[in-house]
């Protein structure tokens, strides 16, 4: 839960814009850690009793590895046992001189402790750069920031030129990476033998082909009990070699306890179809410091490669069937093992395809304009996303239609309408409204304005293309393009129209006037709908408005081009909305569906109507009285389809107002079901998750 007065989005941006990282905070002599670093209390507890002998991480001496066959076999046995039971072990006498290890750690300190302006030259969040220095790679998507700064670069198979590396650690970085690559080949040989395979098996699979060099700097922390140096995680590599200094803090999660790994150079992890274990680990913050470490990941990570990796066939049997599907290194970097096990196999270079598509700045419409006849792989949706489609001929599932004509003047009619809205909000989470007060001419002009924007000259439209959510107008294709399992067949533009609307000259000319007029009309309608919804909750009509549920308005206009293979993709994946309430204007094409009673139900376009649906935040504050339903949009070989979604939310705008259950709705039989949150926090969480999968609201359940 966030505290009153805490503007997370603004604090994150201010911290990032400083480009000085956590060290900059310490240099400024902070005595209290900023709120963005405060971890939930359950994240920093469960520390082990390090005096217990059964909680000792294995230490393996490699000295006898080359010349003693019996000693070699014993080492293989120790590695097998450690990899299967711990997923971690420490190595000594590994062949890297102590002088090299010490100089490597000094090089890390020199980099982070050099003049700030020199260091800032490397500060970036563009992972395609040769050297990337920043604090928290997931700063904007993680719920809590970690107390550390980091720089990384790829040292194999295509190392940067020496002059591209920082002066402070250039020579030792090159030397140390050569030593680690040699050690890695030896370790992969031992791990192959531990799996009962030929010594060269894992290296023949190119497991040692890539090396990512990650240097961490953990400054002394004034309140180490409130934060972490690195949150609980597993590594996205074949193997990790960690060099840490004398400060300590690295822990591994074994038998439901966090176990300290005392500072001994070289901690390793391997994943192999559950034969070897990739174990969760973390780093504690410390009032001593700085702590420095160097993690070398054997992985090609984001480097282009179409090579597929899957369970080694020699390890498969009737009793040990495959547990994961094949994948590329790039895909596994952004996908969990359970997702790899369930997603459709994709034998293509996804990262390169995504980047190439994004860099055109022409969106899905650009593909259609180019005359494609096949849907690119990045848009392929898993088959199970197309199931549970309703059969309109065999059932009578229809989204409720609410006629608002005369409702403001007739109290009896108003009570009947409130009852219909209540039932629809509780059972469907969706309803359609007619006679809502917005003229048909305004609706039609709004749709025409959307078409004008997307169908104007590409070079003019490109001026608005961006993935910077802080821009006044954001046009792109798939806001979660690099995170989603598959891209959707649509382009989108959005802008925040309330409470602080942009100047008219900041809006696209093609739809400027109608966007201003339509948003004003929708805000008026929204306030009235919130009155009806308040009454449906047996509250004062102004209750939800007084809670500022109608304060913010974000307008998103979507463009779904005709699709050559609509059976292979979706216009919008299954999702719920992150706001309080959504009002949708759609054209005549159709394709919108809501998940009701475990099947997809069409919401056919009705001339002059608007579709209204409950958002996650309204479900949260109503304590599940109202339902935020999952919905999607089908692709179509007819098009383009256009729609305008009006989200009542302040989104990522700075806000410290805390939302939780409405007290009047609680009882002994209906206790609170969700944690309190701010609109900003929930929006950040939703954006980080992206569309598809389970509801983002589940993560806020008590």
Helices and strands as residue ranges (DSSP letters): H 8-18, H 21-27, G 35-37, G 41-43, G 53-55, E 59-61, H 69-85, E 90-92, H 98-113, H 116-120, E 132-134, E 149-156, G 162-164, H 170-194, H 201-204, E 211-218, G 224-226, E 228-233, E 239-244, E 250-254, E 257-260, E 281-284, E 291-298, G 313-315, H 329-333, H 337-342, H 350-360, H 363-369, G 377-379, G 383-386, E 401-403, H 411-427, E 430-434, H 440-455, H 458-462, E 473-476, E 491-498, G 504-506, H 512-536, H 543-546, E 553-560, G 566-568, E 570-575, E 581-586, E 592-596, E 599-602, E 610-614, H 616-621, E 631-634, E 641-648, E 658-659, G 663-665, E 677-678, H 679-689, G 696-700
